[in-house]
């Protein structure tokens, strides 16, 4: 059965055994496995902390949290009542439909519209759709933001906070050399990347501007290609022990097992005119 709908999540299964699990809570993808999936266990490509809450009590520490309408601490006046990274990752999304189910893979759509809780902290109308597509060695995540208003524009930030499972002392991300980035470890200093291959051996929290449409996340014995469209920034984050040991739902030494490579639109705000739509896509392909 390519799509299994459970009370709290949706499980996708590709014809050759890859699997993905999507919580309704936050539309958070909490697992992406290949070669064996639910049969032999397969290989897990995402990191989820063993201390992560998966019951909807708080945003998941790991997987692919969806960040909308703001990234980081809110800056826009319309976001003043929102928590860090906005509300999309801690609202319950609804399963809408199976978009594709054939020999190449399976795709589903989840939706989020303003709940009464959201309306109490955020006045703008919006419609989010999240289309997740699983193929044999690939996982695609498309975030559709629609402005239903006939009069008002909608300004937002969006980001897919992807925790890729990788040895943090050995993983590198390229090509980022030559790009300007905001170094949040150094108080937001603006710097230019000089490294051919960026590592996260030290506490790293970098927001690259004018990101390339494709980066390679490589480590000895593995790798993932990250392709993105319409996302203009790429955030690279690993707290290492320096910051990771202070994160309550981070498992002990969890920082050794992931790198966050986060396609986003987080410098300034995307402005959607009435009735228009923006689609940010991330495609993860095993290399
Ligand atoms: O994407 C990197 C970042 O903005 C870091 O600054 C750190 O705050 C991380 O997200 C995790 O944020 P969270 O709210 O999930 O603890």
Boltz pocket constraint, residues with backbone or C-beta under 6 A from the ligand:
constraints:
  - pocket:
      binder: B
      contacts: [[A, 59], [A, 60], [A, 72], [A, 84], [A, 85], [A, 161], [A, 184], [A, 205], [A, 235], [A, 237], [A, 260], [A, 262]]
      max_distance: 6.0
